[in-house]
Amino acid sequence: MPSANHVESYYAASANAFSVQPALQESVNADVCVVGGGFTGLSAALNLAERGFSVVLLEAERIGWGASGRNGGHIGTEYNPGIDRIEQWVGRANAQLLWDLSEEAKDIIRQRVTKHSIDCDLRWGYLHAAEKRRHLADMDETLETWRRYGYRAELKVVRGAEVRAYCNSPAYVGGLVDGGAGWLHPLNYCLGLAATAQAAGVKLFEGTRVTRIEEGSKVTLDTDNGAAVTAPFVVMACNAYLGDLIPKLRRRIMPVGTYIGATRPLPKALAEDCLPTNATVADHNFVLNYFQRSGDDRMLFGGGVSYTTLMPPNLPGVMRRKMVKVFPQLRDETFEYVWGGYVGITVERTPHLGRTGQQKNIYFAQGYSGQGVALTGIAGKVIAEAIAGQAERFDAFGKLPHSLFPGGKWLRAPVLALAMTWYRLRDLLP
Ligand SMILES: Cc1cc2nc3c(=O)[nH]c(=O)nc-3n(C[C@H](O)[C@H](O)[C@H](O)COP(=O)(O)OP(=O)(O)OC[C@H]3O[C@@H](n4cnc5c(N)ncnc54)[C@H](O)[C@@H]3O)c2cc1C
């Protein structure tokens, strides 16, 4: 059976109605079986159904139970390592194609929300906040690079007190204002995609965990309910929650815990004092803070990382201290909800898309490295294109490098923790 609920969070408490879907009871055939009911799986399923494929989607828990129903909701511009770094790996022409795909990813959200009337508080306007002067120098370069790639949204570097018009905090010396990035309520977007996919003919099953995959020209997926799905194509969309189902995929992503706290709905004047333009904000550190006002004016404050499956001790206290350091005006506020989940990161912080299996008919997308709110939409779309026989855009992602995490199954988490400690120390330098 599925977990009775999504994890307790502000998002779950403010979720739009979406009925519990049945578990798979009988074995079925389909053109495509999608495994995982987050943004990636739903995007692939919806695009495939719109192209006329019969699609069965299996979700182990509830739709949006994983990272898609818990995340910060930030719709970011481009990729985690930066398009200039990507250009060094894949060359200018491929980098331009990847840039254009990342911009299309934002358009997909815009269009889906409008076309299907998805009620998810979508809004645009973003600040990349600089804690240090050297961050501002990076931002000047980013602005130049994004312009070179044809970025058309409002983009400017603000310095000194000017940043307070966007984020009224003593913590920042400036920032990059990005009118083309934004925020949404992730669980409601996810449930909206699920309703749209279902209306397009996708058969959704919750509480149905795939336990074994038998490869072949027709793939058989066994589930914990005893029923199986047989399909010529499979889309693996489990990301950081994949577990050991396909060890080959797991070796290229690392689940990293990150956490969010939500205050009560703040009085309007206090909410506007913190974030006057209702901008969504992330700082420029490697281990970053990310925050914004919710639709009902709570402060949703995200940050902190963990490399084990254990919640860090005194998480609400730690998160609250981070928030008050940024916004001293919230010193009397506590969190009504604190929750966390796993982000799937790759060694190079590039999304990992590809095909696996003897017949290369098992497609997968994972490891968006903190940029998945937007990039999952384009990942699902290009997977659907590839299954329909047009693989050029899907293959563009295949040119990105994806190293194995060092340290093997048992040591890779401690090795990553050590590496991240080094980056965290670098964050603390002036
Ligand atoms: C706290 C937090 C904050 C984040 N903030 C941001 C942000 O602000 N911006 C951003 O861009 N990204 C952010 N991310 C990352 C973003 O949420 C992910 O990149 C994105 O949601 C990935 O979607 P997905 O569909 O690939 O995976 P998921 O949403 O994790 O879905 C995978 C699903 O697969 C299911 N599953 C696993 N195994 C099986 C199985 N064997 N059988 C059937 N089903 C299975 C799981 O139950 C799960 O529901 C954040 C993540 C977290 C956790």
The ligand as a MOL file (V3000), in Angstrom:
LIG
                    3D

  0  0  0     0  0            999 V3000
M  V30 BEGIN CTAB
M  V30 COUNTS 53 58 0 0 0
M  V30 BEGIN ATOM
M  V30 1 C 14.3980 19.5730 -0.1470 0
M  V30 2 C 14.6840 19.6730 -1.6160 0
M  V30 3 C 14.8060 20.9220 -2.2100 0
M  V30 4 C 15.0360 21.0270 -3.5810 0
M  V30 5 N 14.9790 22.2540 -4.1440 0
M  V30 6 C 15.0340 22.3750 -5.4930 0
M  V30 7 C 14.8080 23.6290 -6.1010 0
M  V30 8 O 14.4810 24.6200 -5.4310 0
M  V30 9 N 14.9210 23.7140 -7.4590 0
M  V30 10 C 15.2240 22.6290 -8.2350 0
M  V30 11 O 15.3120 22.7650 -9.4490 0
M  V30 12 N 15.3960 21.4030 -7.6680 0
M  V30 13 C 15.2820 21.2490 -6.3300 0
M  V30 14 N 15.3860 20.0080 -5.7690 0
M  V30 15 C 15.5700 18.8450 -6.6550 0
M  V30 16 C 14.2660 18.4730 -7.3820 0
M  V30 17 O 13.2520 18.3160 -6.4360 0
M  V30 18 C 14.4750 17.1790 -8.1800 0
M  V30 19 O 15.4920 17.3780 -9.1360 0
M  V30 20 C 13.2280 16.7210 -8.9260 0
M  V30 21 O 12.0820 16.7730 -8.1280 0
M  V30 22 C 13.4480 15.3020 -9.4260 0
M  V30 23 O 12.2380 14.7760 -9.9050 0
M  V30 24 P 12.1620 13.2470 -10.3030 0
M  V30 25 O 10.8060 13.0140 -10.8240 0
M  V30 26 O 13.2980 12.9110 -11.1850 0
M  V30 27 O 12.4050 12.4460 -8.9440 0
M  V30 28 P 11.4480 12.2950 -7.6670 0
M  V30 29 O 10.4980 13.4080 -7.5600 0
M  V30 30 O 12.3260 12.0350 -6.4990 0
M  V30 31 O 10.5710 11.0170 -7.9900 0
M  V30 32 C 11.0810 9.7080 -7.9610 0
M  V30 33 C 9.9290 8.7900 -7.5970 0
M  V30 34 O 10.3100 7.4460 -7.8890 0
M  V30 35 C 9.6380 6.6220 -6.9650 0
M  V30 36 N 10.3110 5.3180 -6.9380 0
M  V30 37 C 11.5600 5.0340 -6.4960 0
M  V30 38 N 11.8190 3.7210 -6.6450 0
M  V30 39 C 10.7150 3.1650 -7.2060 0
M  V30 40 C 10.3800 1.8380 -7.6010 0
M  V30 41 N 11.2460 0.8220 -7.4440 0
M  V30 42 N 9.1520 1.6100 -8.1370 0
M  V30 43 C 8.2640 2.6370 -8.3130 0
M  V30 44 N 8.5440 3.9080 -7.9440 0
M  V30 45 C 9.7530 4.1730 -7.4010 0
M  V30 46 C 9.7580 7.3870 -5.6530 0
M  V30 47 O 8.7900 6.9630 -4.7070 0
M  V30 48 C 9.5750 8.8280 -6.1120 0
M  V30 49 O 8.2450 9.2840 -5.9470 0
M  V30 50 C 15.2040 19.8580 -4.3890 0
M  V30 51 C 15.1100 18.6080 -3.7870 0
M  V30 52 C 14.8480 18.5040 -2.4250 0
M  V30 53 C 14.7240 17.1470 -1.8170 0
M  V30 END ATOM
M  V30 BEGIN BOND
M  V30 1 1 1 2
M  V30 2 1 2 3
M  V30 3 2 2 52
M  V30 4 2 3 4
M  V30 5 1 4 5
M  V30 6 1 4 50
M  V30 7 2 5 6
M  V30 8 1 6 7
M  V30 9 1 6 13
M  V30 10 2 7 8
M  V30 11 1 7 9
M  V30 12 1 9 10
M  V30 13 2 10 11
M  V30 14 1 10 12
M  V30 15 2 12 13
M  V30 16 1 13 14
M  V30 17 1 14 15
M  V30 18 1 14 50
M  V30 19 1 15 16
M  V30 20 1 16 17
M  V30 21 1 16 18
M  V30 22 1 18 19
M  V30 23 1 18 20
M  V30 24 1 20 21
M  V30 25 1 20 22
M  V30 26 1 22 23
M  V30 27 1 23 24
M  V30 28 2 24 25
M  V30 29 1 24 26
M  V30 30 1 24 27
M  V30 31 1 27 28
M  V30 32 2 28 29
M  V30 33 1 28 30
M  V30 34 1 28 31
M  V30 35 1 31 32
M  V30 36 1 32 33
M  V30 37 1 33 34
M  V30 38 1 33 48
M  V30 39 1 34 35
M  V30 40 1 35 36
M  V30 41 1 35 46
M  V30 42 1 36 37
M  V30 43 1 36 45
M  V30 44 2 37 38
M  V30 45 1 38 39
M  V30 46 1 39 40
M  V30 47 2 39 45
M  V30 48 1 40 41
M  V30 49 2 40 42
M  V30 50 1 42 43
M  V30 51 2 43 44
M  V30 52 1 44 45
M  V30 53 1 46 47
M  V30 54 1 46 48
M  V30 55 1 48 49
M  V30 56 2 50 51
M  V30 57 1 51 52
M  V30 58 1 52 53
M  V30 END BOND
M  V30 END CTAB
M  END
